[in-house]
């Protein structure tokens, strides 16, 4: 039990008695919700809110470290979790929050129902670099929220928000390095520094990563039906390929960013970020032994290689203003430039090689503006205007296609939102809006569509231990520019790739029910059920077009995805919080209609156990085998083997080490199957992230200065968007 002793000789015993009375009545000074707090205005002078208990003289007052709050649940990480966690994501693993699912193999986080989560640090969007650079000892609490009313969360439905200590002056510098081997070899390093002085905070980050993978096992059977080679027709041919010499991949990336944030601590926060991201895959080489069921082509060896490189500078501005009479105004803008180039080579035996190269420039301006008005009777009106635009200029050269593709993708959204809360604990979120999606390929309009956006969520905070919610939404998503690219590019001796400029929007409708039960500091439970439908889903279609040997793969709208799922997850703390357990079970029913019609049912479970022993922490985890369609992988069924592993953490002072070993006895095979009219396949192959992996992370932090208040962390872009046909 973490105890903070408070001694003040000027206070009488009545203070302690009053504290007991407030605790017995369920009063908490930290009961103010995130939506009621203004981060720019609040001052934290100590971390007493993190303590599991407070000692006032001889009196101990037990506090809640996890509890239901407005719009969600808040958690106070204990001392052991913060000590052992090396970054923000590993802190979530140690905290074992039942509403969240944290991947054991990477830094991905979703809700327990598998929905995406927006991560913030003190109300600012957080990047992967921010999360890795976090000093976990500075975390005061973690808020897990659904449809929060704070405008700084930009209307995201599911939010994780880290509340941090703030530096009056000073900050910290953190360096970390990670290396791994066995299934793949990689090394990464990062240096992150934050400095604060009065109202100004400056963050800087540099990082680099390098990967090498040698995949030595793979097998595939591809069946082509009712197609032509030249003028000759074939009813059915099966292509069998194995990889005796494996596939050799190398890649690396680097990033750098700097951010300056200023706040007057009352009603204004201004932030500007400049970032640069570079990635390169200088080599990917593979060889296959290829054979055909009938001798339409020679049974021989194929050789393949590819390379790519991208560079993306980006600038961002983020402004938040608290106006008079409960009004606020939020603006976020980003301008990114992306330059991408690459090429590929493929040759079967002595046949003519298939080669291609591309060079692309992308310009992406984005703006979000939001106005909010809070009224005296606990209701709020909010309106948002967003525009997301991408301009792609792509040049292709190669043996199958030479030309230029100019694409425009634009989505503009207008939302009107109304939020109401009642004293009984009931909260209503409602939204009505419209989106306009436009697309052009080589100056010709391919998409112009207005679509309604509707939704609501009803939350009921029954008490500090129980909450329930029900939500329903209707919206759309437009196709990625690479799917509407009109180029035709050859990928192998019998397969071509072609975009579809006539591809329509994909609609979606969802209904979700959620229940949280937080009876004490030692137990938590989440139960959820959801149904998602995607009419006019985009899927693959395989065509026979005269003049092209084999088949052409394109994208079309066909049928609907129906996805029904239900799950429950729970966490339990034992032995004075030295042993922490978390587990969950999820059942899914997926049905696809259309040209890739299929039905898939599966049940998965996961378990996680942490044990703290002095300066060490030991973690065992297990995820059962799973099946999925990928809900966007166009009827492809994937079987994943179970994943399991052991993590050992050591921490002393500001030095932390983490050693993990996963997949001890299993191969890293992944199986896939697909079947349609003209084409079907069955494959298995090695996946480095699913195989045996030994990983070591070392980090050291140098803190300095005076901690008295909160601030936010740096955000950095870490991906490159592209319309290149894939």
C-alpha positions in Angstrom: 0.0 0.0 0.0 1.3 3.3 -1.1 1.2 5.8 1.8 1.7 9.5 1.8 2.2 11.1 5.2 0.8 14.5 5.6 2.0 16.4 8.7 0.8 19.9 9.5 1.1 21.0 13.1 -1.3 23.9 12.4 -4.3 21.6 11.9 -6.3 20.0 14.6 -7.7 16.5 14.8 -11.0 17.8 13.3 -9.4 17.8 9.9 -8.8 14.1 10.1 -12.3 13.5 11.4 -13.7 15.6 8.5 -11.7 13.6 6.0 -13.2 10.4 7.4 -16.7 11.7 7.1 -16.1 12.7 3.5 -14.6 9.3 2.7 -17.6 7.5 4.3 -20.0 9.6 2.3 -18.2 8.7 -0.9 -16.8 12.3 -1.4 -13.7 12.6 -3.5 -11.9 15.8 -4.3 -10.8 14.2 -7.5 -14.4 13.5 -8.4 -14.5 16.3 -11.0 -14.6 14.8 -14.4 -12.2 15.4 -17.3 -14.9 17.3 -19.1 -15.4 19.6 -16.2 -11.7 20.3 -15.7 -9.8 22.7 -17.9 -6.4 21.3 -18.2 -4.9 24.7 -18.9 -6.3 26.0 -15.6 -5.8 23.2 -13.1 -2.8 23.1 -10.8 -1.4 19.9 -9.4 0.9 20.5 -6.5 1.5 16.8 -5.6 0.6 13.3 -6.7 -1.6 12.4 -3.8 -4.4 11.5 -6.2 -2.3 8.5 -7.2 -2.1 7.1 -3.8 -4.1 4.1 -2.8 -4.3 5.5 0.7 -3.6 8.7 2.5 -2.3 8.9 6.1 -3.4 11.9 8.1 -1.4 11.5 11.3 -2.6 8.1 12.6 -5.7 8.0 10.4 -5.7 6.0 7.0 -8.2 7.0 4.4 -8.7 4.5 1.6 -9.1 6.1 -1.9 -10.4 4.7 -5.2 -7.7 3.9 -7.7 -10.3 2.9 -10.4 -13.9 4.2 -10.6 -16.7 5.1 -12.9 -16.8 8.7 -13.9 -18.7 10.8 -16.3 -18.1 9.4 -19.9 -16.1 6.5 -18.7 -13.7 5.1 -16.1 -10.6 6.6 -14.7 -7.6 4.7 -13.3 -4.8 5.7 -11.0 -1.7 3.6 -11.8 0.0 2.3 -8.7 3.7 2.9 -7.9 4.8 -0.6 -9.2 3.1 -0.2 -12.6 4.7 3.2 -13.2 8.1 2.0 -12.0 8.2 -1.1 -14.3 6.6 0.4 -17.4 9.1 1.7 -20.0 6.6 3.7 -22.0 2.9 4.6 -22.2 1.7 1.4 -23.9 3.6 -0.9 -21.5 2.0 1.1 -18.6 -1.4 0.1 -20.0 -0.3 -3.5 -20.1 0.7 -3.4 -16.4 -2.5 -1.6 -15.4 -4.6 -4.3 -17.1 -7.6 -2.2 -17.9 -10.6 -4.4 -18.7 -12.1 -2.0 -21.3 -8.9 -2.1 -23.4 -7.1 -4.7 -25.5 -3.3 -4.2 -25.7 -1.5 -6.3 -28.3 1.4 -8.3 -26.8 3.4 -8.1 -30.0 3.2 -4.4 -30.9 2.0 -1.1 -29.6 -1.6 -1.3 -30.9 -4.5 -0.6 -28.5 -8.2 -1.1 -29.1 -11.3 -1.3 -27.0 -12.3 -4.7 -25.6 -14.7 -5.0 -28.6 -11.9 -4.3 -31.1 -12.7 -0.7 -32.0 -10.0 1.9 -32.6 -9.0 4.2 -29.8 -7.6 7.8 -30.0 -4.8 8.4 -27.5 -4.2 11.8 -26.0 -1.7 13.1 -23.5 -3.2 15.9 -21.5 -5.8 16.6 -24.2 -3.3 16.6 -27.0 -3.2 13.9 -29.7 -0.3 11.6 -29.1 2.0 9.9 -31.7 4.0 6.7 -31.4 7.0 8.8 -30.5 5.2 10.6 -27.8 4.1 7.3 -26.2 7.6 5.8 -26.4 9.1 9.0 -24.9 6.7 9.2 -22.0 8.2 9.2 -18.4 5.6 6.9 -16.8 6.4 8.2 -13.3 4.8 11.5 -14.3 1.4 9.8 -15.0 -1.2 10.9 -12.5 -4.1 9.0 -14.0 -5.4 7.4 -17.1 -9.0 8.2 -18.4 -10.8 5.7 -20.6 -13.7 7.6 -22.1 -16.5 7.1 -24.6 -17.9 10.1 -26.5 -16.5 12.7 -24.1 -17.8 16.3 -24.3 -14.4 18.0 -24.1 -13.8 19.7 -27.5 -10.1 19.0 -27.3 -10.9 15.3 -28.0 -12.1 16.3 -31.5 -15.3 14.2 -31.2 -13.5 10.9 -31.2 -15.8 8.2 -29.9 -13.3 6.2 -27.8 -10.5 8.0 -26.0 -7.5 7.3 -23.8 -6.2 10.4 -22.0 -3.1 10.4 -19.9 -3.1 13.1 -17.2 0.5 14.1 -16.4 2.4 16.1 -13.9 3.4 19.5 -15.2 6.8 21.1 -15.0 7.0 24.7 -13.8 10.6 24.7 -15.1 12.9 22.0 -16.3 11.7 18.6 -17.7 13.4 15.4 -18.6 15.5 13.7 -21.3 14.8 10.1 -22.1 16.9 7.7 -24.2 15.9 4.2 -25.1 17.2 1.4 -27.3 15.4 -1.8 -28.4 16.9 -4.8 -30.1 15.3 -8.1 -31.2 16.4 -11.4 -32.9 15.4 -14.9 -34.0 12.4 -14.6 -36.3 13.6 -11.2 -37.4 16.4 -8.9 -36.5 15.8 -5.2 -35.6 17.2 -2.4 -33.6 15.7 1.0 -32.7 16.7 4.0 -30.7 15.0 7.2 -29.5 16.0 10.4 -27.7 13.1 12.4 -26.3 13.4 15.7 -24.4 11.0 18.0 -22.8 11.7 21.4 -21.4 9.3 23.8 -19.7 9.6 27.3 -18.4 6.6 29.1 -17.1 4.0 29.1 -19.8 6.1 27.6 -22.6 6.9 23.9 -23.2 9.3 22.7 -25.9 9.5 19.0 -26.9 12.0 17.4 -29.3 12.3 13.9 -30.5 14.6 11.9 -32.8 14.4 8.2 -33.5 15.6 5.6 -35.9 14.8 1.9 -36.6 16.3 -0.8 -38.8 14.8 -4.2 -39.6 16.1 -7.4 -41.3 13.8 -10.4 -41.9 14.7 -13.8 -43.4 11.5 -15.7 -44.0 12.5 -19.3 -45.0 9.2 -21.0 -45.3 6.2 -20.4 -47.5 3.8 -22.4 -49.6 0.9 -21.4 -51.9 -1.6 -23.0 -54.3 -3.3 -20.6 -56.7 -6.1 -21.9 -59.0 -7.0 -20.0 -62.1 -10.2 -20.8 -63.9 -11.8 -20.0 -67.3 -9.0 -17.7 -68.6 -6.8 -17.2 -71.7 -3.1 -17.2 -72.5 -2.9 -15.6 -75.9 -5.7 -17.2 -77.9 -5.8 -20.5 -76.0 -8.5 -21.1 -73.3 -7.9 -23.0 -70.1 -10.6 -24.4 -67.8 -8.5 -24.7 -64.7 -4.8 -24.5 -63.8 -3.2 -24.6 -60.4 0.1 -22.8 -59.7 2.1 -24.3 -56.8 5.0 -22.3 -55.3 7.4 -23.0 -52.4 10.2 -20.8 -51.1 13.2 -23.0 -50.4 15.6 -20.1 -50.2 13.3 -17.7 -48.4 12.6 -14.1 -48.6 15.1 -11.5 -47.5 13.8 -8.1 -46.4 15.6 -5.0 -45.1 14.0 -1.7 -44.1 14.8 1.4 -42.0 13.1 4.6 -40.9 14.0 7.8 -39.2 12.0 10.6 -37.7 12.5 14.0 -36.0 10.1 16.5 -34.6 10.0 19.6 -32.5 7.0 21.2 -30.9 6.4 24.5 -29.0 3.3 25.0 -26.9 2.3 28.1 -25.1 -0.6 28.6 -22.6 -1.7 31.4 -20.4 -3.0 28.8 -17.9 -6.5 30.3 -18.2 -8.1 30.3 -21.6 -5.6 30.0 -24.4 -3.4 27.2 -25.6 -1.3 27.5 -28.9 0.8 24.7 -30.2 2.9 24.3 -33.4 4.7 21.1 -34.5 7.2 20.5 -37.2 8.1 16.9 -38.1 10.0 14.9 -40.6 9.6 11.2 -41.3 11.7 9.0 -43.7 11.4 5.3 -44.5 13.2 3.0 -46.9 13.1 -0.6 -47.9 16.3 -0.9 -49.9 16.0 -4.6 -50.4 13.3 -7.3 -50.5 14.4 -10.4 -52.4 12.6 -13.7 -52.8 12.8 -16.9 -54.8 10.2 -19.5 -55.5 10.1 -23.0 -57.0 7.1 -22.8 -59.3 5.2 -25.7 -60.8 1.9 -25.9 -62.8 -0.7 -28.7 -62.7 -0.6 -28.7 -66.5 2.4 -27.5 -68.5 1.0 -24.1 -69.7 4.2 -22.4 -68.5 7.6 -23.8 -67.5 8.0 -25.3 -64.0 11.1 -23.5 -62.8 12.4 -20.9 -60.3 11.1 -17.4 -60.0 13.1 -14.4 -58.7 11.6 -11.3 -57.3 12.8 -8.1 -55.7 11.5 -4.7 -54.7 12.5 -1.4 -53.1 10.8 1.7 -51.9 11.7 5.1 -50.3 9.6 7.9 -48.8 10.1 11.3 -47.2 7.4 13.3 -45.5 7.8 16.7 -43.9 4.7 18.0 -42.0 3.6 21.1 -40.1 0.7 21.2 -37.7 -1.0 23.9 -35.7 -3.4 23.3 -32.7 -5.3 26.1 -31.0 -7.8 26.1 -28.2 -9.6 29.1 -26.8 -11.9 29.3 -23.8 -14.4 32.2 -24.4 -16.9 33.8 -22.2 -20.2 32.3 -21.2 -19.2 28.7 -21.5 -18.0 29.0 -25.1 -14.9 27.5 -26.6 -13.3 27.4 -30.0 -10.9 24.7 -31.3 -8.8 24.7 -34.5 -6.4 22.0 -35.8 -4.7 22.2 -39.1 -2.0 20.1 -40.8 -0.2 20.3 -44.1 1.9 17.3 -45.2 4.0 16.7 -48.3 4.9 13.1 -49.1 7.4 12.0 -51.7 7.5 8.3 -52.5 9.3 6.2 -55.1 9.9 2.5 -55.6 10.2 -0.3 -58.0 9.9 -4.1 -58.4 11.3 -6.9 -60.5 9.9 -10.4 -61.2 11.0 -13.1 -63.6 9.9 -16.7 -64.0 12.7 -18.8 -65.5 13.9 -17.4 -68.8 10.6 -15.6 -69.5 10.6 -11.9 -70.1 11.0 -10.0 -66.8 8.1 -8.0 -65.3 9.4 -4.7 -64.0 7.8 -1.5 -62.7 8.8 1.7 -61.1 6.9 4.6 -59.7 7.4 8.1 -58.3 4.7 10.0 -56.4 4.2 13.4 -54.9 1.3 13.8 -52.4 0.0 17.0 -50.9 -2.4 16.7 -47.9 -4.0 19.8 -46.3 -6.4 19.1 -43.4 -8.4 21.5 -41.2 -10.8 20.9 -38.3 -12.7 23.7 -36.6 -15.1 23.2 -33.7 -17.3 25.6 -31.7 -18.8 24.6 -28.4 -21.4 26.3 -26.1 -22.0 24.9 -22.7 -25.3 25.9 -21.0 -26.2 26.2 -17.3 -28.5 23.2 -17.3 -25.7 20.7 -18.0 -26.1 20.6 -21.8 -23.9 21.5 -24.6 -24.2 22.4 -28.3 -21.2 21.7 -30.6 -20.7 22.2 -34.3 -17.7 20.9 -36.3 -16.4 21.5 -39.8 -13.7 19.2 -41.2 -11.9 19.0 -44.5 -9.4 16.2 -45.4 -7.8 16.4 -48.8 -5.1 14.5 -50.7 -3.6 15.3 -54.1 -1.6 12.4 -55.7 0.7 12.9 -58.7 2.0 9.4 -59.7 4.3 8.5 -62.6 4.6 4.8 -63.6 7.3 3.2 -65.8 7.8 -0.4 -66.5 7.2 -3.4 -68.8 3.4 -3.4 -68.4 2.5 0.3 -67.9 3.9 3.7 -68.6 1.9 6.8 -67.7 0.8 9.3 -65.2 -2.1 9.3 -62.7 -3.3 12.4 -61.1 -5.8 11.7 -58.3 -7.8 13.9 -55.9 -9.5 12.6 -52.8 -11.5 15.0 -50.7 -13.9 14.5 -47.8 -15.7 17.5 -46.1 -17.8 17.0 -43.0 -20.2 19.2 -41.1 -21.6 18.0 -37.8 -24.1 19.3 -35.3 -23.8 17.7 -31.8 -26.0 18.0 -28.8 -24.9 16.6 -25.4 -27.0 16.5 -22.2 -26.3 15.2 -18.8 -28.7 14.7 -15.8 -28.0 14.6 -12.1 -29.1 11.0 -12.0 -26.0 10.0 -14.0 -27.6 9.8 -17.4 -25.6 11.3 -20.4 -26.9 11.7 -23.9 -24.7 12.3 -27.0 -26.4 12.9 -30.3 -25.0 13.8 -33.7 -26.4 14.8 -37.1 -24.3 15.7 -40.0 -23.4 15.3 -43.6 -20.3 14.5 -45.5 -19.4 15.3 -49.1 -16.9 13.0 -50.8 -15.3 13.9 -54.1 -12.8 12.1 -56.2 -11.1 12.8 -59.5 -8.7 10.7 -61.7 -6.8 12.6 -64.4 -9.2 15.5 -64.2 -12.3 13.3 -64.6 -14.8 13.2 -61.7 -15.1 9.6 -60.5 -16.9 10.2 -57.2 -19.3 12.9 -56.0 -21.5 11.9 -53.1 -23.4 13.4 -50.2 -23.9 11.1 -47.3 -25.8 11.6 -43.9 -23.9 11.0 -40.7 -26.2 10.1 -37.8 -25.7 8.7 -34.3 -26.4 8.7 -30.6 -25.1 7.3 -27.4 -26.8 7.0 -24.1 -24.6 6.5 -21.0 -25.8 5.7 -17.5 -23.4 6.1 -14.7 -25.4 4.1 -12.2 -22.9 4.8 -9.4 -19.1 4.9 -8.8 -19.1 1.1 -9.5 -21.4 0.5 -12.4 -22.1 2.1 -15.8 -23.8 1.1 -19.0 -24.1 2.5 -22.5 -26.0 2.0 -25.7 -24.9 3.6 -29.0 -26.0 3.5 -32.7 -24.4 5.2 -35.7 -24.8 5.5 -39.5 -22.1 6.8 -41.8 -19.8 6.1 -44.7 -16.2 5.6 -45.8 -14.9 6.4 -49.2 -12.4 4.2 -51.1 -8.7 4.7 -50.8 -7.2 6.5 -53.8 -5.1 3.4 -54.7 -8.4 1.4 -55.2 -9.7 3.9 -57.8 -6.4 4.2 -59.7 -7.1 3.4 -63.3 -3.7 2.0 -64.2 -3.2 -1.7 -65.1 0.0 -3.2 -63.7 1.3 -6.7 -64.0 2.3 -8.4 -60.8 3.1 -12.0 -62.0 3.0 -14.1 -65.1 -0.8 -14.7 -64.6 -2.0 -11.8 -62.5 -2.6 -8.1 -63.2 -3.8 -5.3 -60.9 -6.3 -2.6 -61.9 -8.1 0.0 -59.9 -11.8 0.9 -60.4 -12.6 4.6 -60.8 -16.3 3.8 -60.4 -15.9 2.3 -56.9 -18.6 3.7 -54.6 -18.6 4.7 -50.9 -18.9 1.9 -48.4 -21.7 2.5 -45.9 -21.7 1.4 -42.3 -24.2 1.0 -39.5 -23.4 -0.1 -35.9 -25.1 -0.8 -32.6 -23.1 -1.4 -29.5 -24.0 -2.1 -25.8 -21.4 -1.8 -23.0 -21.3 -2.5 -19.3 -18.6 -1.7 -16.8 -18.5 -3.1 -13.2 -15.8 -1.6 -10.9 -16.7 -2.7 -7.4 -13.3 -2.1 -5.8 -9.6 -1.3 -6.4 -8.9 -5.0 -6.9 -11.5 -6.1 -9.5 -12.9 -4.7 -12.7 -15.1 -6.1 -15.5 -16.3 -5.1 -18.9 -19.0 -6.8 -21.0 -19.8 -5.7 -24.6 -21.9 -6.7 -27.5 -21.9 -5.1 -31.0 -23.4 -5.5 -34.5 -21.8 -3.8 -37.5 -23.1 -3.9 -41.1 -21.2 -2.6 -44.2 -23.5 -2.4 -47.2 -21.9 -2.0 -50.6 -18.7 -3.3 -49.3 -15.6 -3.2 -51.5 -14.2 -6.6 -52.5 -12.0 -8.2 -55.0 -13.3 -9.3 -58.4 -11.2 -11.3 -60.9 -11.8 -10.5 -64.6 -10.8 -11.9 -67.9 -10.0 -9.2 -70.4 -8.8 -9.9 -74.0 -5.2 -9.0 -74.5 -4.1 -9.8 -70.9 -2.8 -13.3 -70.1 -4.4 -14.7 -67.0 -6.6 -12.7 -64.7 -7.0 -9.0 -63.7 -7.8 -8.3 -60.1 -9.9 -5.2 -59.4 -12.2 -3.7 -56.7 -16.0 -3.7 -56.9 -18.9 -3.0 -54.6 -20.7 -6.3 -53.8 -22.8 -7.4 -50.9 -22.7 -6.6 -47.2 -20.6 -7.5 -44.2 -22.5 -8.6 -41.1 -20.4 -8.8 -37.9 -22.0 -9.7 -34.6 -19.7 -10.0 -31.6 -19.9 -10.3 -27.8 -17.2 -10.5 -25.2 -16.3 -10.1 -21.5 -13.0 -9.2 -19.9 -12.0 -8.8 -16.3 -9.0 -7.9 -14.2 -8.1 -9.0 -10.6 -5.4 -7.9 -8.2 -4.2 -10.3 -5.5 -1.6 -10.5 -2.8 -1.6 -6.8 -2.0 -1.4 -6.0 -5.7 1.7 -8.1 -6.2 -0.2 -10.5 -8.5 -2.4 -9.0 -11.2 -4.5 -11.1 -13.5 -6.5 -10.2 -16.7 -8.4 -12.3 -19.1 -11.2 -12.2 -21.6 -13.4 -14.2 -24.0 -14.8 -13.0 -27.3 -17.2 -14.7 -29.7 -17.8 -13.5 -33.3 -20.2 -14.3 -36.1 -19.3 -12.9 -39.5 -21.3 -13.3 -42.6 -20.5 -11.9 -46.1 -22.9 -11.6 -49.0 -22.0 -10.9 -52.6 -19.4 -12.4 -54.8 -17.2 -13.5 -51.9 -20.1 -14.9 -49.7 -19.0 -16.8 -46.7 -19.8 -17.4 -43.0 -17.2 -17.5 -40.2 -17.7 -18.2 -36.5 -15.0 -18.3 -33.9 -14.2 -17.8 -30.2 -11.0 -16.3 -28.8 -9.6 -15.9 -25.3 -6.7 -14.1 -23.8 -4.9 -14.2 -20.4 -2.3 -12.1 -18.8 -0.6 -12.4 -15.4 1.9 -9.9 -13.8 3.9 -10.6 -10.6 6.0 -8.0 -8.9 9.0 -9.0 -6.9 11.2 -6.2 -5.6 12.8 -4.4 -8.5 11.5 -7.1 -10.9 8.2 -7.8 -12.7 7.3 -11.0 -14.5 4.6 -11.3 -17.1 3.1 -14.4 -18.7 0.6 -13.9 -21.6 -1.4 -16.1 -23.9 -3.8 -15.4 -26.8 -5.7 -18.3 -28.3 -5.7 -19.2 -32.0 -8.0 -17.0 -34.1 -9.7 -16.8 -37.4 -10.8 -13.6 -39.2 -11.7 -12.1 -42.5 -10.0 -8.9 -41.7 -13.3 -7.1 -42.5 -11.8 -5.5 -45.6 -9.6 -8.2 -46.8 -12.2 -9.2 -49.4 -13.3 -12.6 -48.3 -9.9 -13.9 -47.4 -10.1 -16.2 -44.3 -7.0 -16.1 -42.1 -6.0 -18.6 -39.4 -3.6 -17.3 -36.8 -1.8 -19.6 -34.3 -1.8 -18.9 -30.6 0.7 -16.3 -29.3 2.3 -16.5 -25.9 5.4 -15.3 -24.2 7.2 -14.2 -21.1 8.4 -10.6 -20.2 10.8 -9.8 -17.4 11.2 -6.1 -16.4 13.8 -4.6 -14.1 13.8 -1.1 -12.8 16.0 0.8 -10.4 16.0 4.6 -10.2 15.6 6.0 -13.7 17.1 2.9 -15.4 14.7 0.3 -16.9 15.3 -2.9 -18.7 12.7 -5.2 -20.3 13.4 -8.7 -21.7 10.7 -10.6 -23.6 10.7 -14.1 -25.2 7.6 -15.1 -27.3 6.6 -18.2 -29.3 9.0 -20.6 -27.6 7.8 -23.9 -29.2 5.7 -22.8 -32.2 6.5 -21.9 -35.8 5.3 -18.6 -37.0 3.0 -19.9 -39.7 -0.2 -18.1 -40.8 -2.8 -19.8 -43.0 -5.0 -18.0 -45.5 -7.8 -19.2 -47.9 -9.9 -17.5 -50.6 -12.3 -18.8 -53.2 -14.2 -17.0 -56.0 -15.4 -17.8 -59.5 -12.2 -17.3 -61.5 -9.6 -17.5 -58.7 -8.9 -19.3 -55.4 -5.8 -19.8 -53.3 -4.5 -21.5 -50.2 -1.3 -20.3 -48.5 0.7 -20.7 -45.4 3.7 -18.6 -44.6 6.0 -17.5 -41.8 5.2 -14.2 -40.1 8.0 -12.7 -38.0 5.6 -11.0 -35.6 4.0 -14.4 -34.8 7.2 -16.4 -34.4 9.9 -16.9 -31.9 11.2 -13.5 -30.8 13.7 -12.4 -28.3 13.5 -8.7 -27.5 15.5 -6.4 -25.1 14.6 -2.7 -24.3 16.9 -0.4 -22.2 15.9 3.1 -21.2 17.3 5.8 -19.0 15.7 9.1 -18.1 17.3 12.2 -16.6 14.7 14.4 -14.9 15.4 17.9 -13.8 13.6 21.0 -12.5 10.4 21.6 -10.5 7.2 19.6 -11.0 4.1 21.6 -10.0 1.5 21.4 -12.8 0.5 19.4 -16.0 1.3 19.8 -19.6 1.0 17.7 -22.8 3.5 15.7 -24.9 4.7 16.0 -28.4 3.0 14.6 -31.5 4.7 13.4 -34.6 3.6 12.0 -37.9 4.8 8.5 -38.6 3.3 7.2 -41.8 3.1 8.0 -45.5 -0.1 8.0 -47.4 0.0 6.8 -51.0 -2.2 6.2 -54.0 0.2 3.8 -55.7 -1.6 0.7 -57.0 -0.9 -2.2 -54.7 
